[in-house]
Amino acid sequence: MLLIREVLDKQMVDKKQNRIGKADGVVLSLSDGDAPKVAFIEMGSLTLSRRMGRRPHRFLLWLFRAAGIDENATAFRVPWEKVRDVGINIEVNVDRRETPLEQCQDWLKRHVITWIPGG
C-alpha cells in the first residue's frame, strides 16, 4: 500500500458509516532495528495547519489562545488497530461520539443554533 496516497485526505467513517472527518496526518512509530509502523491516523485542524506550513500553524494556535482553547490542544488520533478498511473511505472501529467533530457539533448546538430564531 502506498500509505500517503491511500490514507491522507480521505474521508473517515465510524462503525455505523457516519462521517467523522478527514485523515489529516499519519503517525509512525519507530523502534531500533524494525521497519517503521503506522501507529495512528490524526484528524483535526492542528494537524492540517501543520501540513500547510509554519505560518498557518502559528495563526491557528493564536486563534485557539484568543478563543480560550487550551494551548496544549492536540489532534484526535485513531489507533491504526481500529482501522477496519481502507477503500474509498477509511472505515474505523470508533464511535462518532468520541470524536472532536461530535463535540464541535454539540458546542454549536448549545452556543449558536439555540440563539437562531427557528433553530
Buried (B, 14 or more C-beta within 10 A) or exposed (E): EEEEEEBBEBEBBBEEEBEBBBBBBBBEEEEEEEEEEBBBBBBBBBBBBBEEEEEBBEEBBEEBEEEEEEEEBEBBBBBBEBBEEBEEBBBBEBEBEEBBBBEEEEEEEEEEEEEEEEE
